[in-house]
Amino acid sequence: MNVKIVTAMAAAIVAGICSAGAARADGFFVDGRYGRSDFDSSGKDTALGINGGYRWGAFGLEGGYVDLGSLDRGYTGSSGLHSGIDVAGWTLGANGHFNLTPNWYLSARAGLFHWKADMDLVASPTNAKFSGNDWYAGAGVGYDFSERFSLGLNYDHYRAGKSGMDFDANVISVNTEFRF
């Protein structure tokens, strides 16, 4: 067989599988996440997030809030030794929910990340604050228990940095999604 024909057939099968289950994801959704953040070897902490949005078929829009936790005590950045740095922010982006079977799915998300970092400095009793606009992206796999509820495992990367400071975080999380 011709490679183009095989490729076209494979693409049609994948599209058919994805679109067959994708109609179940239509409508409003709320997504809660609980996981572990890793600040590029500078520390690990608990990450929490909540998203809401609307999906048309397999694709949708989302907005939410994520608390990435804190970098460990003793992190040394360009401005000296810190006793802790808390990073959190708002997200706005696009997402996808692609059914592989009637119950198993792959997910993807990406968008803008408006973050804030509060830094406690060891050398003085002051608190430095940073904020900025960067990006986030992630992918996951999960299981639809019903048309209204799913449970998944996700990997997300949140880019956050300013003035030579790097607050990037990688997050592995479990999420629950409720659809209306």
Secondary structure, 3 states (H helix, E strand, C coil): CCHHHHHHHHHHHHHHHHHHHHHHHCEEEEEEEEEEEECCCCCEEEEEEEEEEEEECCEEEEEEEEEEEEECCCCEECCEEEEEEEEEEEEEEEEEEEECCCCEEEEEEEEEEEEEEEEEECCCCCEEEEEEEEEEEEEEEEEECCCCEEEEEEEEEECCEECCEECCEEEEEEEEEEEC
